[in-house]
Amino acid sequence: MSEQSWVEVCAENDVPHLEGRRVVINGFYVAVFNTEEGFFATGEVCPHMGGPLSDGDVAATTVSCPLHARKIELKTGVVHNDDLSRVLTFPVKVEEGKVLVDARILYTQPEVEEDDDEQDAVA
């Protein structure tokens, strides 16, 4: 695999200014944000209680989790008002009106193969 794996996730106008949207890359939820300083992408899940970050309030380069207002810095993934672990961040670029995310890290995970025996055991 190449050093960077740029994946087109949406059109630039799919994410309104100061909002976020959830996308799926290789089976992982990723939040894409359109901010005052451009586009950013993070893991979709807040480390506090699993809130959907793409539904949070965006201001400058932060998003506030819609469940409990934990504020995440989109450039670094740092949670400002808590001692929680960081949120994964991804490089983003916009080319010809399309938003691309470098999702290389998401493709290092093994593919999940469904096993008929496992499905029967869960059912």
C-alpha positions in Angstrom: 0.0 0.0 0.0 1.2 3.5 -0.7 2.4 5.8 2.0 -0.9 7.7 1.9 -4.3 6.3 1.1 -6.4 9.2 0.0 -10.1 8.3 0.0 -12.8 10.5 -1.5 -15.5 10.8 1.2 -17.9 13.5 -0.1 -18.2 16.6 -2.2 -17.1 19.9 -0.6 -20.7 21.2 -0.6 -22.0 18.1 1.2 -20.8 19.5 4.5 -22.2 23.0 5.3 -19.9 25.6 6.8 -19.5 25.0 10.6 -21.1 21.5 10.5 -20.0 17.9 10.4 -21.0 14.8 8.6 -20.4 11.1 9.3 -18.8 9.0 6.6 -17.7 5.4 6.5 -14.2 4.4 5.5 -13.3 0.7 5.4 -16.1 0.0 7.9 -15.0 2.8 10.4 -17.1 5.8 11.2 -15.2 9.1 10.5 -16.5 12.6 11.1 -15.7 15.3 8.5 -16.0 18.9 9.5 -16.1 22.1 7.5 -14.7 24.8 9.8 -13.5 28.4 9.6 -10.0 27.1 8.8 -11.0 24.4 6.3 -11.9 20.7 6.5 -10.9 18.3 9.3 -11.6 14.7 9.9 -11.6 12.7 13.2 -12.9 9.5 14.6 -16.7 9.8 14.9 -17.0 8.7 18.5 -16.4 10.8 21.6 -14.2 9.0 24.1 -16.4 10.0 27.0 -19.7 8.2 26.3 -19.6 7.5 22.6 -21.5 10.5 21.4 -21.6 11.2 17.6 -19.1 14.0 17.1 -20.4 14.8 13.6 -23.6 16.0 15.2 -21.8 18.3 17.6 -21.5 22.1 17.5 -18.5 23.4 15.4 -16.8 26.6 16.4 -13.4 27.7 15.0 -11.5 24.4 15.0 -13.3 22.6 17.7 -16.4 20.4 18.0 -18.5 20.0 21.2 -19.9 16.5 21.7 -23.7 16.6 21.5 -24.1 14.4 24.6 -22.1 16.0 27.3 -20.3 19.0 25.6 -16.8 17.6 25.7 -14.8 19.9 23.4 -12.4 18.3 21.0 -9.7 20.2 19.1 -10.1 19.1 15.4 -6.4 19.7 14.6 -5.0 17.4 17.3 -7.9 15.3 18.7 -7.2 16.6 22.2 -10.3 16.8 24.5 -10.0 20.2 26.1 -12.3 20.0 29.1 -11.5 16.4 30.3 -8.6 14.1 30.9 -9.8 11.7 28.3 -7.8 10.0 25.6 -7.5 11.8 22.3 -9.7 11.3 19.3 -8.0 10.0 16.2 -7.4 12.6 13.5 -6.8 12.3 9.8 -5.1 14.5 7.2 -7.7 16.0 4.8 -7.4 17.8 1.5 -9.9 19.3 -1.0 -9.3 18.8 -4.7 -11.7 19.9 -7.5 -14.6 20.2 -5.0 -14.1 16.8 -3.5 -13.0 16.1 0.1 -10.3 13.4 0.5 -9.2 11.8 3.8 -5.9 10.0 4.3 -7.3 6.9 5.8 -4.1 4.7 5.6 -4.4 3.8 9.3 -7.9 2.4 8.8 -6.6 0.0 6.1 -4.0 -1.5 8.5 -6.8 -3.3 10.4 -7.5 -6.9 9.4 -10.6 -7.4 7.3 -13.5 -9.0 9.3 -14.8 -12.2 7.8 -18.1 -13.4 8.9 -18.1 -17.0 10.0 -21.4 -19.0 9.7 -20.7 -20.7 13.0 -20.2 -17.3 14.8 -23.5 -16.0 13.3 -25.3 -19.1 14.6 -23.8 -18.7 18.0 -24.9 -15.1 18.3 -28.5 -15.8 17.0 
